[in-house]
Amino acid sequence: MRRLVRNTAFRLVRSDAIQFIEEHEEDLLRIFRDELHQLDERMPEERLFIDIHMEALGEEMLKAALQATKRFLREV
């Protein structure tokens, strides 16, 4: 019974979840960039590594994760 309720609820909110992600994607990216910047500031040993621009790399990774989430929601 729980699975039936859960699956029904998922089907009902799936399109809303996609729309929510699309509407707030820029906010999510901004917050993620801020968090990565703070991470860089907290890790002094990061200065020992080659500068790989963690913010840019992290942003691309988050974009891919959001795209994967939206794709999953569309295909299920």
HTML snippet that shows the backbone in 3Dmol.js (N, CA, C, O; Angstrom):
<script src="https://3Dmol.org/build/3Dmol-min.js"></script>
<div id="view" style="width:600px;height:400px;position:relative"></div>
<script>
const pdb = `
ATOM      1  N   MET A   1       0.812  -1.191   0.000  1.00  0.00           N
ATOM      2  CA  MET A   1       0.000   0.000   0.000  1.00  0.00           C
ATOM      3  C   MET A   1       0.861   1.263   0.000  1.00  0.00           C
ATOM      4  O   MET A   1       0.570   2.209  -0.733  1.00  0.00           O
ATOM      5  N   ARG A   2       1.929   1.287   0.823  1.00  0.00           N
ATOM      6  CA  ARG A   2       2.819   2.450   0.853  1.00  0.00           C
ATOM      7  C   ARG A   2       3.421   2.730  -0.519  1.00  0.00           C
ATOM      8  O   ARG A   2       3.487   3.876  -0.964  1.00  0.00           O
ATOM      9  N   ARG A   3       3.854   1.670  -1.173  1.00  0.00           N
ATOM     10  CA  ARG A   3       4.469   1.834  -2.491  1.00  0.00           C
ATOM     11  C   ARG A   3       3.472   2.428  -3.479  1.00  0.00           C
ATOM     12  O   ARG A   3       3.839   3.296  -4.272  1.00  0.00           O
ATOM     13  N   LEU A   4       2.242   1.988  -3.450  1.00  0.00           N
ATOM     14  CA  LEU A   4       1.209   2.510  -4.337  1.00  0.00           C
ATOM     15  C   LEU A   4       0.983   4.002  -4.081  1.00  0.00           C
ATOM     16  O   LEU A   4       0.898   4.794  -5.020  1.00  0.00           O
ATOM     17  N   VAL A   5       0.887   4.373  -2.819  1.00  0.00           N
ATOM     18  CA  VAL A   5       0.685   5.785  -2.468  1.00  0.00           C
ATOM     19  C   VAL A   5       1.901   6.602  -2.907  1.00  0.00           C
ATOM     20  O   VAL A   5       1.751   7.670  -3.500  1.00  0.00           O
ATOM     21  N   ARG A   6       3.087   6.108  -2.620  1.00  0.00           N
ATOM     22  CA  ARG A   6       4.317   6.807  -2.999  1.00  0.00           C
ATOM     23  C   ARG A   6       4.413   6.978  -4.508  1.00  0.00           C
ATOM     24  O   ARG A   6       4.726   8.069  -4.986  1.00  0.00           O
ATOM     25  N   ASN A   7       4.149   5.925  -5.261  1.00  0.00           N
ATOM     26  CA  ASN A   7       4.233   6.003  -6.723  1.00  0.00           C
ATOM     27  C   ASN A   7       3.177   6.935  -7.302  1.00  0.00           C
ATOM     28  O   ASN A   7       3.443   7.662  -8.259  1.00  0.00           O
ATOM     29  N   THR A   8       1.991   6.913  -6.730  1.00  0.00           N
ATOM     30  CA  THR A   8       0.927   7.811  -7.188  1.00  0.00           C
ATOM     31  C   THR A   8       1.310   9.264  -6.911  1.00  0.00           C
ATOM     32  O   THR A   8       1.145  10.126  -7.774  1.00  0.00           O
ATOM     33  N   ALA A   9       1.814   9.532  -5.724  1.00  0.00           N
ATOM     34  CA  ALA A   9       2.243  10.891  -5.373  1.00  0.00           C
ATOM     35  C   ALA A   9       3.371  11.345  -6.297  1.00  0.00           C
ATOM     36  O   ALA A   9       3.387  12.494  -6.739  1.00  0.00           O
ATOM     37  N   PHE A  10       4.298  10.462  -6.586  1.00  0.00           N
ATOM     38  CA  PHE A  10       5.406  10.803  -7.482  1.00  0.00           C
ATOM     39  C   PHE A  10       4.890  11.190  -8.861  1.00  0.00           C
ATOM     40  O   PHE A  10       5.331  12.185  -9.435  1.00  0.00           O
ATOM     41  N   ARG A  11       3.963  10.412  -9.390  1.00  0.00           N
ATOM     42  CA  ARG A  11       3.400  10.727 -10.708  1.00  0.00           C
ATOM     43  C   ARG A  11       2.688  12.076 -10.699  1.00  0.00           C
ATOM     44  O   ARG A  11       2.730  12.805 -11.689  1.00  0.00           O
ATOM     45  N   LEU A  12       2.040  12.409  -9.598  1.00  0.00           N
ATOM     46  CA  LEU A  12       1.303  13.660  -9.505  1.00  0.00           C
ATOM     47  C   LEU A  12       2.224  14.888  -9.425  1.00  0.00           C
ATOM     48  O   LEU A  12       1.894  15.943  -9.966  1.00  0.00           O
ATOM     49  N   VAL A  13       3.367  14.754  -8.757  1.00  0.00           N
ATOM     50  CA  VAL A  13       4.237  15.925  -8.547  1.00  0.00           C
ATOM     51  C   VAL A  13       5.420  15.973  -9.504  1.00  0.00           C
ATOM     52  O   VAL A  13       6.181  16.941  -9.491  1.00  0.00           O
ATOM     53  N   ARG A  14       5.586  14.971 -10.314  1.00  0.00           N
ATOM     54  CA  ARG A  14       6.745  14.885 -11.211  1.00  0.00           C
ATOM     55  C   ARG A  14       6.906  16.127 -12.070  1.00  0.00           C
ATOM     56  O   ARG A  14       7.994  16.700 -12.100  1.00  0.00           O
ATOM     57  N   SER A  15       5.877  16.561 -12.764  1.00  0.00           N
ATOM     58  CA  SER A  15       6.001  17.733 -13.633  1.00  0.00           C
ATOM     59  C   SER A  15       6.232  19.003 -12.823  1.00  0.00           C
ATOM     60  O   SER A  15       6.937  19.905 -13.275  1.00  0.00           O
ATOM     61  N   ASP A  16       5.646  19.083 -11.632  1.00  0.00           N
ATOM     62  CA  ASP A  16       5.892  20.242 -10.769  1.00  0.00           C
ATOM     63  C   ASP A  16       7.342  20.281 -10.301  1.00  0.00           C
ATOM     64  O   ASP A  16       7.927  21.357 -10.183  1.00  0.00           O
ATOM     65  N   ALA A  17       7.920  19.119 -10.036  1.00  0.00           N
ATOM     66  CA  ALA A  17       9.321  19.067  -9.614  1.00  0.00           C
ATOM     67  C   ALA A  17      10.240  19.550 -10.731  1.00  0.00           C
ATOM     68  O   ALA A  17      11.193  20.285 -10.476  1.00  0.00           O
ATOM     69  N   ILE A  18       9.959  19.142 -11.964  1.00  0.00           N
ATOM     70  CA  ILE A  18      10.749  19.609 -13.107  1.00  0.00           C
ATOM     71  C   ILE A  18      10.634  21.123 -13.243  1.00  0.00           C
ATOM     72  O   ILE A  18      11.633  21.818 -13.427  1.00  0.00           O
ATOM     73  N   GLN A  19       9.422  21.619 -13.151  1.00  0.00           N
ATOM     74  CA  GLN A  19       9.203  23.061 -13.272  1.00  0.00           C
ATOM     75  C   GLN A  19       9.909  23.815 -12.147  1.00  0.00           C
ATOM     76  O   GLN A  19      10.490  24.873 -12.385  1.00  0.00           O
ATOM     77  N   PHE A  20       9.866  23.286 -10.931  1.00  0.00           N
ATOM     78  CA  PHE A  20      10.535  23.911  -9.797  1.00  0.00           C
ATOM     79  C   PHE A  20      12.033  24.006 -10.036  1.00  0.00           C
ATOM     80  O   PHE A  20      12.637  25.055  -9.814  1.00  0.00           O
ATOM     81  N   ILE A  21      12.634  22.909 -10.490  1.00  0.00           N
ATOM     82  CA  ILE A  21      14.073  22.903 -10.764  1.00  0.00           C
ATOM     83  C   ILE A  21      14.403  23.928 -11.839  1.00  0.00           C
ATOM     84  O   ILE A  21      15.368  24.681 -11.705  1.00  0.00           O
ATOM     85  N   GLU A  22      13.612  23.961 -12.902  1.00  0.00           N
ATOM     86  CA  GLU A  22      13.880  24.907 -13.986  1.00  0.00           C
ATOM     87  C   GLU A  22      13.724  26.358 -13.525  1.00  0.00           C
ATOM     88  O   GLU A  22      14.508  27.221 -13.920  1.00  0.00           O
ATOM     89  N   GLU A  23      12.726  26.626 -12.698  1.00  0.00           N
ATOM     90  CA  GLU A  23      12.501  27.984 -12.220  1.00  0.00           C
ATOM     91  C   GLU A  23      13.573  28.452 -11.253  1.00  0.00           C
ATOM     92  O   GLU A  23      13.855  29.648 -11.174  1.00  0.00           O
ATOM     93  N   HIS A  24      14.172  27.532 -10.520  1.00  0.00           N
ATOM     94  CA  HIS A  24      15.134  27.902  -9.478  1.00  0.00           C
ATOM     95  C   HIS A  24      16.566  27.487  -9.795  1.00  0.00           C
ATOM     96  O   HIS A  24      17.435  27.541  -8.925  1.00  0.00           O
ATOM     97  N   GLU A  25      16.814  27.078 -11.021  1.00  0.00           N
ATOM     98  CA  GLU A  25      18.142  26.593 -11.392  1.00  0.00           C
ATOM     99  C   GLU A  25      19.225  27.652 -11.167  1.00  0.00           C
ATOM    100  O   GLU A  25      20.296  27.332 -10.652  1.00  0.00           O
ATOM    101  N   GLU A  26      18.964  28.889 -11.539  1.00  0.00           N
ATOM    102  CA  GLU A  26      19.956  29.956 -11.344  1.00  0.00           C
ATOM    103  C   GLU A  26      20.234  30.194  -9.869  1.00  0.00           C
ATOM    104  O   GLU A  26      21.381  30.423  -9.485  1.00  0.00           O
ATOM    105  N   ASP A  27      19.195  30.143  -9.037  1.00  0.00           N
ATOM    106  CA  ASP A  27      19.389  30.300  -7.591  1.00  0.00           C
ATOM    107  C   ASP A  27      20.227  29.159  -7.036  1.00  0.00           C
ATOM    108  O   ASP A  27      21.127  29.377  -6.225  1.00  0.00           O
ATOM    109  N   LEU A  28      19.927  27.943  -7.473  1.00  0.00           N
ATOM    110  CA  LEU A  28      20.699  26.786  -7.026  1.00  0.00           C
ATOM    111  C   LEU A  28      22.166  26.914  -7.439  1.00  0.00           C
ATOM    112  O   LEU A  28      23.065  26.618  -6.653  1.00  0.00           O
ATOM    113  N   LEU A  29      22.400  27.354  -8.668  1.00  0.00           N
ATOM    114  CA  LEU A  29      23.773  27.521  -9.145  1.00  0.00           C
ATOM    115  C   LEU A  29      24.506  28.611  -8.358  1.00  0.00           C
ATOM    116  O   LEU A  29      25.679  28.451  -8.019  1.00  0.00           O
ATOM    117  N   ARG A  30      23.816  29.719  -8.068  1.00  0.00           N
ATOM    118  CA  ARG A  30      24.431  30.809  -7.310  1.00  0.00           C
ATOM    119  C   ARG A  30      24.820  30.331  -5.918  1.00  0.00           C
ATOM    120  O   ARG A  30      25.930  30.591  -5.455  1.00  0.00           O
ATOM    121  N   ILE A  31      23.912  29.637  -5.256  1.00  0.00           N
ATOM    122  CA  ILE A  31      24.188  29.121  -3.916  1.00  0.00           C
ATOM    123  C   ILE A  31      25.335  28.119  -3.965  1.00  0.00           C
ATOM    124  O   ILE A  31      26.205  28.136  -3.095  1.00  0.00           O
ATOM    125  N   PHE A  32      25.347  27.258  -4.958  1.00  0.00           N
ATOM    126  CA  PHE A  32      26.403  26.260  -5.098  1.00  0.00           C
ATOM    127  C   PHE A  32      27.755  26.928  -5.326  1.00  0.00           C
ATOM    128  O   PHE A  32      28.758  26.519  -4.740  1.00  0.00           O
ATOM    129  N   ARG A  33      27.785  27.970  -6.188  1.00  0.00           N
ATOM    130  CA  ARG A  33      29.027  28.719  -6.406  1.00  0.00           C
ATOM    131  C   ARG A  33      29.528  29.320  -5.107  1.00  0.00           C
ATOM    132  O   ARG A  33      30.721  29.254  -4.809  1.00  0.00           O
ATOM    133  N   ASP A  34      28.626  29.906  -4.333  1.00  0.00           N
ATOM    134  CA  ASP A  34      29.006  30.494  -3.050  1.00  0.00           C
ATOM    135  C   ASP A  34      29.599  29.449  -2.114  1.00  0.00           C
ATOM    136  O   ASP A  34      30.611  29.694  -1.458  1.00  0.00           O
ATOM    137  N   GLU A  35      28.960  28.278  -2.057  1.00  0.00           N
ATOM    138  CA  GLU A  35      29.455  27.208  -1.191  1.00  0.00           C
ATOM    139  C   GLU A  35      30.837  26.725  -1.636  1.00  0.00           C
ATOM    140  O   GLU A  35      31.699  26.463  -0.796  1.00  0.00           O
ATOM    141  N   LEU A  36      31.052  26.605  -2.939  1.00  0.00           N
ATOM    142  CA  LEU A  36      32.368  26.189  -3.423  1.00  0.00           C
ATOM    143  C   LEU A  36      33.419  27.250  -3.122  1.00  0.00           C
ATOM    144  O   LEU A  36      34.556  26.920  -2.787  1.00  0.00           O
ATOM    145  N   HIS A  37      33.050  28.509  -3.239  1.00  0.00           N
ATOM    146  CA  HIS A  37      33.988  29.588  -2.912  1.00  0.00           C
ATOM    147  C   HIS A  37      34.366  29.519  -1.432  1.00  0.00           C
ATOM    148  O   HIS A  37      35.538  29.665  -1.083  1.00  0.00           O
ATOM    149  N   GLN A  38      33.386  29.300  -0.569  1.00  0.00           N
ATOM    150  CA  GLN A  38      33.669  29.170   0.860  1.00  0.00           C
ATOM    151  C   GLN A  38      34.537  27.951   1.138  1.00  0.00           C
ATOM    152  O   GLN A  38      35.411  27.997   2.004  1.00  0.00           O
ATOM    153  N   LEU A  39      34.308  26.872   0.418  1.00  0.00           N
ATOM    154  CA  LEU A  39      35.133  25.679   0.567  1.00  0.00           C
ATOM    155  C   LEU A  39      36.583  25.991   0.208  1.00  0.00           C
ATOM    156  O   LEU A  39      37.505  25.592   0.918  1.00  0.00           O
ATOM    157  N   ASP A  40      36.775  26.703  -0.892  1.00  0.00           N
ATOM    158  CA  ASP A  40      38.133  27.084  -1.290  1.00  0.00           C
ATOM    159  C   ASP A  40      38.799  27.932  -0.215  1.00  0.00           C
ATOM    160  O   ASP A  40      39.994  27.783   0.041  1.00  0.00           O
ATOM    161  N   GLU A  41      38.034  28.818   0.416  1.00  0.00           N
ATOM    162  CA  GLU A  41      38.589  29.678   1.467  1.00  0.00           C
ATOM    163  C   GLU A  41      38.956  28.880   2.716  1.00  0.00           C
ATOM    164  O   GLU A  41      39.933  29.203   3.392  1.00  0.00           O
ATOM    165  N   ARG A  42      38.180  27.843   3.026  1.00  0.00           N
ATOM    166  CA  ARG A  42      38.425  27.032   4.225  1.00  0.00           C
ATOM    167  C   ARG A  42      39.585  26.070   4.057  1.00  0.00           C
ATOM    168  O   ARG A  42      40.134  25.592   5.050  1.00  0.00           O
ATOM    169  N   MET A  43      39.971  25.777   2.823  1.00  0.00           N
ATOM    170  CA  MET A  43      40.998  24.767   2.579  1.00  0.00           C
ATOM    171  C   MET A  43      42.303  25.430   2.130  1.00  0.00           C
ATOM    172  O   MET A  43      42.529  25.607   0.933  1.00  0.00           O
ATOM    173  N   PRO A  44      43.151  25.791   3.077  1.00  0.00           N
ATOM    174  CA  PRO A  44      44.416  26.413   2.676  1.00  0.00           C
ATOM    175  C   PRO A  44      45.290  25.480   1.832  1.00  0.00           C
ATOM    176  O   PRO A  44      46.077  25.943   1.006  1.00  0.00           O
ATOM    177  N   GLU A  45      45.153  24.187   2.040  1.00  0.00           N
ATOM    178  CA  GLU A  45      45.961  23.247   1.257  1.00  0.00           C
ATOM    179  C   GLU A  45      45.553  23.253  -0.211  1.00  0.00           C
ATOM    180  O   GLU A  45      46.294  22.767  -1.066  1.00  0.00           O
ATOM    181  N   GLU A  46      44.387  23.797  -0.504  1.00  0.00           N
ATOM    182  CA  GLU A  46      43.949  23.872  -1.898  1.00  0.00           C
ATOM    183  C   GLU A  46      44.925  24.711  -2.711  1.00  0.00           C
ATOM    184  O   GLU A  46      45.076  24.498  -3.914  1.00  0.00           O
ATOM    185  N   ARG A  47      45.580  25.652  -2.070  1.00  0.00           N
ATOM    186  CA  ARG A  47      46.545  26.512  -2.764  1.00  0.00           C
ATOM    187  C   ARG A  47      47.763  25.727  -3.257  1.00  0.00           C
ATOM    188  O   ARG A  47      48.486  26.182  -4.143  1.00  0.00           O
ATOM    189  N   LEU A  48      47.979  24.557  -2.681  1.00  0.00           N
ATOM    190  CA  LEU A  48      49.101  23.726  -3.103  1.00  0.00           C
ATOM    191  C   LEU A  48      48.825  23.024  -4.423  1.00  0.00           C
ATOM    192  O   LEU A  48      49.751  22.639  -5.138  1.00  0.00           O
ATOM    193  N   PHE A  49      47.556  22.860  -4.739  1.00  0.00           N
ATOM    194  CA  PHE A  49      47.170  22.160  -5.958  1.00  0.00           C
ATOM    195  C   PHE A  49      47.144  23.120  -7.142  1.00  0.00           C
ATOM    196  O   PHE A  49      47.102  24.340  -6.982  1.00  0.00           O
ATOM    197  N   ILE A  50      47.169  22.544  -8.304  1.00  0.00           N
ATOM    198  CA  ILE A  50      46.998  23.338  -9.519  1.00  0.00           C
ATOM    199  C   ILE A  50      45.608  23.944  -9.467  1.00  0.00           C
ATOM    200  O   ILE A  50      44.641  23.268  -9.115  1.00  0.00           O
ATOM    201  N   ASP A  51      45.510  25.199  -9.813  1.00  0.00           N
ATOM    202  CA  ASP A  51      44.213  25.881  -9.778  1.00  0.00           C
ATOM    203  C   ASP A  51      43.313  25.311 -10.863  1.00  0.00           C
ATOM    204  O   ASP A  51      43.513  25.569 -12.050  1.00  0.00           O
ATOM    205  N   ILE A  52      42.337  24.545 -10.452  1.00  0.00           N
ATOM    206  CA  ILE A  52      41.436  23.928 -11.432  1.00  0.00           C
ATOM    207  C   ILE A  52      40.075  24.622 -11.461  1.00  0.00           C
ATOM    208  O   ILE A  52      39.111  24.096 -12.018  1.00  0.00           O
ATOM    209  N   HIS A  53      40.010  25.795 -10.860  1.00  0.00           N
ATOM    210  CA  HIS A  53      38.775  26.582 -10.875  1.00  0.00           C
ATOM    211  C   HIS A  53      37.597  25.743 -10.387  1.00  0.00           C
ATOM    212  O   HIS A  53      36.710  25.375 -11.157  1.00  0.00           O
ATOM    213  N   MET A  54      37.613  25.457  -9.107  1.00  0.00           N
ATOM    214  CA  MET A  54      36.595  24.608  -8.501  1.00  0.00           C
ATOM    215  C   MET A  54      35.184  25.137  -8.733  1.00  0.00           C
ATOM    216  O   MET A  54      34.252  24.356  -8.926  1.00  0.00           O
ATOM    217  N   GLU A  55      35.022  26.460  -8.715  1.00  0.00           N
ATOM    218  CA  GLU A  55      33.680  27.000  -8.912  1.00  0.00           C
ATOM    219  C   GLU A  55      33.137  26.627 -10.284  1.00  0.00           C
ATOM    220  O   GLU A  55      31.995  26.182 -10.399  1.00  0.00           O
ATOM    221  N   ALA A  56      33.939  26.803 -11.318  1.00  0.00           N
ATOM    222  CA  ALA A  56      33.486  26.484 -12.678  1.00  0.00           C
ATOM    223  C   ALA A  56      33.239  24.987 -12.835  1.00  0.00           C
ATOM    224  O   ALA A  56      32.239  24.572 -13.422  1.00  0.00           O
ATOM    225  N   LEU A  57      34.154  24.185 -12.308  1.00  0.00           N
ATOM    226  CA  LEU A  57      33.990  22.735 -12.384  1.00  0.00           C
ATOM    227  C   LEU A  57      32.749  22.292 -11.611  1.00  0.00           C
ATOM    228  O   LEU A  57      31.956  21.487 -12.100  1.00  0.00           O
ATOM    229  N   GLY A  58      32.594  22.820 -10.414  1.00  0.00           N
ATOM    230  CA  GLY A  58      31.435  22.467  -9.601  1.00  0.00           C
ATOM    231  C   GLY A  58      30.133  22.884 -10.247  1.00  0.00           C
ATOM    232  O   GLY A  58      29.141  22.157 -10.192  1.00  0.00           O
ATOM    233  N   GLU A  59      30.135  24.055 -10.859  1.00  0.00           N
ATOM    234  CA  GLU A  59      28.928  24.532 -11.530  1.00  0.00           C
ATOM    235  C   GLU A  59      28.537  23.601 -12.671  1.00  0.00           C
ATOM    236  O   GLU A  59      27.360  23.277 -12.833  1.00  0.00           O
ATOM    237  N   GLU A  60      29.503  23.177 -13.449  1.00  0.00           N
ATOM    238  CA  GLU A  60      29.199  22.250 -14.549  1.00  0.00           C
ATOM    239  C   GLU A  60      28.694  20.917 -14.012  1.00  0.00           C
ATOM    240  O   GLU A  60      27.809  20.302 -14.606  1.00  0.00           O
ATOM    241  N   MET A  61      29.253  20.471 -12.893  1.00  0.00           N
ATOM    242  CA  MET A  61      28.795  19.218 -12.290  1.00  0.00           C
ATOM    243  C   MET A  61      27.361  19.355 -11.783  1.00  0.00           C
ATOM    244  O   MET A  61      26.550  18.444 -11.952  1.00  0.00           O
ATOM    245  N   LEU A  62      27.047  20.496 -11.160  1.00  0.00           N
ATOM    246  CA  LEU A  62      25.683  20.698 -10.681  1.00  0.00           C
ATOM    247  C   LEU A  62      24.708  20.785 -11.851  1.00  0.00           C
ATOM    248  O   LEU A  62      23.612  20.230 -11.782  1.00  0.00           O
ATOM    249  N   LYS A  63      25.093  21.474 -12.920  1.00  0.00           N
ATOM    250  CA  LYS A  63      24.226  21.551 -14.101  1.00  0.00           C
ATOM    251  C   LYS A  63      23.938  20.146 -14.637  1.00  0.00           C
ATOM    252  O   LYS A  63      22.804  19.834 -15.002  1.00  0.00           O
ATOM    253  N   ALA A  64      24.961  19.315 -14.681  1.00  0.00           N
ATOM    254  CA  ALA A  64      24.777  17.938 -15.160  1.00  0.00           C
ATOM    255  C   ALA A  64      23.851  17.161 -14.226  1.00  0.00           C
ATOM    256  O   ALA A  64      23.009  16.389 -14.684  1.00  0.00           O
ATOM    257  N   ALA A  65      24.005  17.365 -12.930  1.00  0.00           N
ATOM    258  CA  ALA A  65      23.142  16.680 -11.966  1.00  0.00           C
ATOM    259  C   ALA A  65      21.691  17.141 -12.107  1.00  0.00           C
ATOM    260  O   ALA A  65      20.771  16.326 -12.038  1.00  0.00           O
ATOM    261  N   LEU A  66      21.487  18.443 -12.304  1.00  0.00           N
ATOM    262  CA  LEU A  66      20.132  18.948 -12.482  1.00  0.00           C
ATOM    263  C   LEU A  66      19.522  18.419 -13.778  1.00  0.00           C
ATOM    264  O   LEU A  66      18.346  18.057 -13.809  1.00  0.00           O
ATOM    265  N   GLN A  67      20.315  18.375 -14.839  1.00  0.00           N
ATOM    266  CA  GLN A  67      19.825  17.827 -16.112  1.00  0.00           C
ATOM    267  C   GLN A  67      19.465  16.350 -15.955  1.00  0.00           C
ATOM    268  O   GLN A  67      18.448  15.892 -16.475  1.00  0.00           O
ATOM    269  N   ALA A  68      20.307  15.614 -15.237  1.00  0.00           N
ATOM    270  CA  ALA A  68      20.038  14.190 -15.017  1.00  0.00           C
ATOM    271  C   ALA A  68      18.759  14.010 -14.205  1.00  0.00           C
ATOM    272  O   ALA A  68      17.974  13.102 -14.478  1.00  0.00           O
ATOM    273  N   THR A  69      18.549  14.861 -13.219  1.00  0.00           N
ATOM    274  CA  THR A  69      17.337  14.777 -12.399  1.00  0.00           C
ATOM    275  C   THR A  69      16.108  15.066 -13.240  1.00  0.00           C
ATOM    276  O   THR A  69      15.115  14.343 -13.158  1.00  0.00           O
ATOM    277  N   LYS A  70      16.164  16.121 -14.051  1.00  0.00           N
ATOM    278  CA  LYS A  70      15.032  16.457 -14.903  1.00  0.00           C
ATOM    279  C   LYS A  70      14.767  15.341 -15.923  1.00  0.00           C
ATOM    280  O   LYS A  70      13.615  15.002 -16.192  1.00  0.00           O
ATOM    281  N   ARG A  71      15.832  14.781 -16.481  1.00  0.00           N
ATOM    282  CA  ARG A  71      15.672  13.683 -17.439  1.00  0.00           C
ATOM    283  C   ARG A  71      15.019  12.479 -16.780  1.00  0.00           C
ATOM    284  O   ARG A  71      14.122  11.856 -17.347  1.00  0.00           O
ATOM    285  N   PHE A  72      15.476  12.163 -15.589  1.00  0.00           N
ATOM    286  CA  PHE A  72      14.886  11.052 -14.846  1.00  0.00           C
ATOM    287  C   PHE A  72      13.400  11.287 -14.615  1.00  0.00           C
ATOM    288  O   PHE A  72      12.580  10.395 -14.830  1.00  0.00           O
ATOM    289  N   LEU A  73      13.062  12.499 -14.175  1.00  0.00           N
ATOM    290  CA  LEU A  73      11.652  12.807 -13.900  1.00  0.00           C
ATOM    291  C   LEU A  73      10.802  12.741 -15.159  1.00  0.00           C
ATOM    292  O   LEU A  73       9.636  12.352 -15.100  1.00  0.00           O
ATOM    293  N   ARG A  74      11.367  13.114 -16.283  1.00  0.00           N
ATOM    294  CA  ARG A  74      10.613  13.072 -17.545  1.00  0.00           C
ATOM    295  C   ARG A  74      10.433  11.641 -18.059  1.00  0.00           C
ATOM    296  O   ARG A  74       9.397  11.315 -18.638  1.00  0.00           O
ATOM    297  N   GLU A  75      11.439  10.790 -17.847  1.00  0.00           N
ATOM    298  CA  GLU A  75      11.436   9.464 -18.450  1.00  0.00           C
ATOM    299  C   GLU A  75      10.726   8.407 -17.612  1.00  0.00           C
ATOM    300  O   GLU A  75      10.355   7.356 -18.134  1.00  0.00           O
ATOM    301  N   VAL A  76      10.534   8.664 -16.345  1.00  0.00           N
ATOM    302  CA  VAL A  76       9.913   7.648 -15.483  1.00  0.00           C
ATOM    303  C   VAL A  76       8.444   7.524 -15.808  1.00  0.00           C
ATOM    304  O   VAL A  76       7.742   6.721 -15.193  1.00  0.00           O
TER     305      VAL A  76
END
`;
const viewer = $3Dmol.createViewer("view");
viewer.addModel(pdb, "pdb");
viewer.setStyle({}, {cartoon: {color: "spectrum"}});
viewer.zoomTo();
viewer.render();
</script>
